[in-house]
Amino acid sequence: MGRASPYRTSAAGGQVGRGRLIAMGAGHAHGRLYRAGDSIVHRLPPQCKLVAVVAFTLVVVATDRERFPAFAGYAALLIVVAAVAGIRPPFILRRMTVELPFVLFAVALPFLSPGPRVEVLGVWLSVDGLLAGWNILAKATLGVVASILLAATTEPRILLLGAARLRLPQLMVQIAMFMLRYADVIVEEMRRMKVARESRAFAARNLKQVPVIARSAGALFIRSYERGERVHLAMLSRGYTGTFPVIDDISASRWQWGIAGTLPLTALAILAGSLL
């Protein structure tokens, strides 16, 4: 199906461009969202998928809350994308817990909103609250699922290169790259400090232990700051001038842009059909 992918998957789980890594960093535990695969969705360049997901989300947000068939069509589109990419429903459902605050807020709206009320299963609920809750829940769910599919089919470091390809601010992309690279280092440092405290018979059972935790957090901040200074000096000594060199090209063909555009364009057609 389609052209051969410009990427291959390394033994560490990262994508490799023409035999060479095209993003900084070693193999870390950031693959909790990413699922390696060889589907047409996996093979699309990251910038194509980023634009497709953003455009799809904008179409969803622009849809009137009472266009129920349109939301059903959007959900069907995401189901098709998940099936093509080989992403199973349990994987998506486990990661949808991130929208729990939106769900709680949407559930509370029918009880708290003023205006005309309707009886549902013996409970009087606000009509405006029901519609507002549905609006939040539907759009948040579709946006979260689209984001999960993007993360599940694109290795994080490659996704950042796609963002750079789209001319996002270099500083923002580099900060995200460093965060991705050193998040596990900081977490491991926290784990070592926790082990050190527990080896000295420390146990956080009540508020009396808060000063110890606070001092540990301060020490962690200082260590992280000093590590950042050392990394920055090492970069400068190696000729860093404010931008990272891109080893390989991840340009996208018209065919790949067309495949990626299928999602938002189909969503737009669904929206247009619902308006007729």
C-alpha positions as CSV (number, residue, x, y, z in Angstrom):
1,M,0.0,0.0,0.0
2,G,1.5,3.3,-1.1
3,R,5.1,4.3,-1.1
4,A,7.8,2.9,1.1
5,S,8.3,4.6,4.4
6,P,11.3,6.9,4.8
7,Y,11.6,5.5,8.4
8,R,12.5,2.2,9.9
9,T,12.1,1.2,13.5
10,S,15.3,0.8,15.5
11,A,15.9,-1.9,18.1
12,A,15.3,0.6,20.8
13,G,11.9,1.4,19.4
14,G,12.7,4.8,17.8
15,Q,12.2,5.7,14.2
16,V,15.3,5.9,12.1
17,G,15.6,8.0,8.9
18,R,17.5,6.3,6.1
19,G,19.5,4.3,8.6
20,R,20.4,7.1,10.9
21,L,18.6,8.6,13.9
22,I,17.1,11.9,13.0
23,A,16.3,13.1,16.5
24,M,18.4,13.8,19.6
25,G,18.3,11.5,22.6
26,A,18.7,7.9,23.4
27,G,16.0,5.3,23.9
28,H,13.9,6.3,26.9
29,A,10.6,5.2,28.4
30,H,8.5,7.7,26.3
31,G,7.0,4.8,24.3
32,R,4.0,4.4,26.6
33,L,1.9,6.2,24.0
34,Y,3.8,5.2,20.9
35,R,3.1,1.8,19.3
36,A,5.4,0.8,16.6
37,G,3.8,-0.4,13.4
38,D,4.1,-0.4,9.6
39,S,0.7,0.9,8.7
40,I,0.1,3.7,6.2
41,V,-0.7,6.0,9.2
42,H,2.7,5.2,10.8
43,R,4.5,5.9,7.6
44,L,3.1,9.4,7.0
45,P,5.6,12.2,7.8
46,P,5.0,13.8,11.2
47,Q,4.2,17.3,9.8
48,C,1.4,15.8,7.7
49,K,-0.2,14.1,10.7
50,L,0.2,17.2,12.9
51,V,-1.6,19.4,10.4
52,A,-4.3,16.7,9.8
53,V,-5.1,16.4,13.5
54,V,-5.2,20.2,14.1
55,A,-7.4,20.7,11.1
56,F,-9.7,17.8,12.2
57,T,-9.9,19.3,15.7
58,L,-10.8,22.7,14.3
59,V,-13.7,21.2,12.3
60,V,-14.9,19.4,15.4
61,V,-14.8,22.6,17.5
62,A,-16.6,24.5,14.8
63,T,-19.5,22.0,14.7
64,D,-22.7,23.2,16.3
65,R,-23.6,21.1,19.4
66,E,-26.9,20.0,18.0
67,R,-25.4,18.4,14.9
68,F,-25.5,14.9,16.4
69,P,-25.1,13.0,13.1
70,A,-21.9,15.0,12.4
71,F,-20.4,13.9,15.7
72,A,-21.2,10.3,14.9
73,G,-19.5,10.7,11.6
74,Y,-16.4,12.2,13.3
75,A,-16.3,9.2,15.7
76,A,-16.6,6.8,12.7
77,L,-13.6,8.5,11.0
78,L,-11.4,8.1,14.1
79,I,-12.5,4.4,14.4
80,V,-11.4,3.9,10.7
81,V,-8.1,5.6,11.4
82,A,-7.5,3.4,14.5
83,A,-8.4,0.3,12.6
84,V,-6.0,1.2,9.7
85,A,-3.2,2.0,12.2
86,G,-3.8,-1.2,14.2
87,I,-4.5,0.6,17.4
88,R,-6.8,-1.4,19.6
89,P,-9.7,0.1,21.6
90,P,-8.4,-1.0,25.0
91,F,-5.2,1.0,24.3
92,I,-7.2,4.1,23.5
93,L,-9.7,3.7,26.4
94,R,-6.9,3.4,29.0
95,R,-5.4,6.7,27.9
96,M,-8.6,8.6,27.7
97,T,-8.6,9.0,31.5
98,V,-6.8,12.4,30.8
99,E,-10.2,13.9,30.0
100,L,-11.8,12.9,33.3
101,P,-12.0,16.5,34.6
102,F,-14.0,17.4,31.4
103,V,-16.3,14.5,32.0
104,L,-17.0,15.5,35.6
105,F,-17.7,19.1,34.6
106,A,-20.0,17.9,31.7
107,V,-21.9,15.6,34.1
108,A,-22.4,18.5,36.6
109,L,-23.7,21.0,34.1
110,P,-27.2,19.5,33.7
111,F,-27.7,19.8,37.5
112,L,-26.2,23.3,37.9
113,S,-27.4,25.2,34.8
114,P,-30.5,27.4,35.0
115,G,-33.3,27.5,32.4
116,P,-36.0,25.1,31.2
117,R,-35.8,21.6,32.7
118,V,-36.7,18.2,31.4
119,E,-37.3,14.9,33.4
120,V,-34.8,12.2,32.7
121,L,-35.2,8.9,34.6
122,G,-37.1,10.8,37.4
123,V,-34.5,13.6,37.7
124,W,-35.2,17.1,36.5
125,L,-32.2,18.4,34.4
126,S,-31.5,21.6,32.6
127,V,-32.0,21.5,28.9
128,D,-29.2,24.0,28.3
129,G,-27.0,22.1,30.7
130,L,-27.6,18.8,28.9
131,L,-26.6,20.4,25.6
132,A,-23.6,22.2,27.1
133,G,-22.4,19.0,28.8
134,W,-22.9,17.0,25.6
135,N,-20.9,19.7,23.7
136,I,-18.0,19.6,26.0
137,L,-18.0,15.8,26.3
138,A,-18.3,15.1,22.6
139,K,-15.7,17.6,21.4
140,A,-13.2,16.8,24.2
141,T,-13.5,13.1,23.6
142,L,-12.9,13.4,19.8
143,G,-10.0,15.7,20.4
144,V,-8.4,13.4,22.9
145,V,-8.8,10.3,20.7
146,A,-7.3,12.2,17.7
147,S,-4.3,13.2,19.9
148,I,-3.9,9.6,21.2
149,L,-3.9,8.3,17.7
150,L,-1.3,10.9,16.7
151,A,0.9,9.9,19.6
152,A,0.4,6.2,19.1
153,T,1.5,6.3,15.5
154,T,4.4,8.8,15.7
155,E,7.5,8.4,17.9
156,P,7.8,11.5,20.1
157,R,11.2,12.7,18.9
158,I,10.0,12.4,15.3
159,L,6.9,14.4,16.1
160,L,9.1,17.3,17.4
161,L,11.0,17.2,14.1
162,G,7.7,17.5,12.3
163,A,6.9,20.5,14.4
164,A,10.2,22.1,13.5
165,R,9.5,21.3,9.8
166,L,6.2,23.3,10.1
167,R,8.3,26.3,11.2
168,L,7.2,26.3,14.8
169,P,9.5,28.5,17.0
170,Q,12.9,26.9,17.3
171,L,13.2,27.7,20.9
172,M,9.9,26.0,21.8
173,V,10.8,22.9,19.8
174,Q,14.2,22.7,21.5
175,I,12.7,23.1,24.9
176,A,10.3,20.3,24.2
177,M,13.2,18.1,22.9
178,F,15.2,18.7,26.1
179,M,12.2,18.0,28.2
180,L,11.7,14.7,26.4
181,R,15.3,13.8,26.6
182,Y,15.8,14.6,30.3
183,A,12.4,13.8,31.9
184,D,13.5,10.3,32.6
185,V,16.8,11.5,34.0
186,I,15.0,13.7,36.5
187,V,12.5,11.0,37.4
188,E,15.4,8.6,38.0
189,E,17.1,11.2,40.2
190,M,13.9,11.5,42.2
191,R,13.8,7.7,42.6
192,R,17.4,7.7,43.9
193,M,16.6,10.4,46.4
194,K,13.5,8.5,47.6
195,V,15.6,5.3,48.1
196,A,18.2,7.3,50.0
197,R,15.5,8.7,52.3
198,E,13.9,5.3,52.9
199,S,17.3,3.7,53.6
200,R,17.6,6.2,56.5
201,A,14.3,5.0,57.9
202,F,12.3,8.0,56.6
203,A,8.6,7.5,55.9
204,A,6.2,10.3,55.0
205,R,3.3,9.5,57.2
206,N,2.1,13.0,58.3
207,L,2.7,16.7,57.9
208,K,5.8,16.6,60.1
209,Q,7.7,15.1,57.2
210,V,6.8,18.0,54.8
211,P,10.1,20.0,55.5
212,V,12.1,16.9,54.5
213,I,10.2,16.6,51.2
214,A,10.5,20.3,50.6
215,R,14.3,20.2,51.1
216,S,14.5,17.2,48.7
217,A,12.5,19.1,46.1
218,G,14.9,22.1,46.5
219,A,17.9,19.8,46.1
220,L,16.4,18.3,43.0
221,F,15.8,21.7,41.5
222,I,19.4,22.8,42.2
223,R,20.8,19.5,40.7
224,S,18.6,20.0,37.6
225,Y,19.7,23.6,37.2
226,E,23.3,22.6,37.5
227,R,22.9,19.8,35.0
228,G,21.3,22.2,32.6
229,E,24.3,24.6,32.9
230,R,26.7,21.8,32.2
231,V,24.7,20.6,29.2
232,H,24.6,24.1,27.9
233,L,28.3,24.6,28.2
234,A,28.9,21.2,26.5
235,M,26.7,22.3,23.6
236,L,28.5,25.6,23.2
237,S,31.9,23.9,23.2
238,R,30.6,21.7,20.4
239,G,29.6,24.6,18.2
240,Y,25.9,25.1,19.2
241,T,24.6,28.3,17.6
242,G,20.9,28.2,18.6
243,T,19.6,25.6,16.2
244,F,20.0,21.8,16.0
245,P,21.3,20.3,12.7
246,V,18.8,18.0,11.0
247,I,20.7,15.0,9.8
248,D,18.0,13.7,7.5
249,D,15.2,15.2,5.4
250,I,11.6,14.4,6.4
251,S,9.9,16.2,3.6
252,A,6.5,15.1,2.5
253,S,5.2,14.4,-1.0
254,R,1.9,15.6,-2.4
255,W,0.6,12.0,-2.2
256,Q,1.4,11.9,1.6
257,W,-0.2,15.3,2.1
258,G,-3.2,14.1,0.3
259,I,-3.5,10.9,2.4
260,A,-3.2,13.0,5.6
261,G,-5.7,15.5,4.4
262,T,-8.3,12.8,4.0
263,L,-9.2,13.0,7.7
264,P,-10.0,16.8,8.0
265,L,-11.5,17.0,4.5
266,T,-13.8,14.1,5.2
267,A,-14.8,15.7,8.5
268,L,-15.4,19.0,6.7
269,A,-17.7,17.1,4.2
270,I,-19.6,15.6,7.1
271,L,-20.1,19.0,8.6
272,A,-21.3,20.4,5.3
273,G,-23.7,17.5,4.9
274,S,-25.1,18.1,8.3
275,L,-25.9,21.7,7.4
276,L,-28.0,20.7,4.4
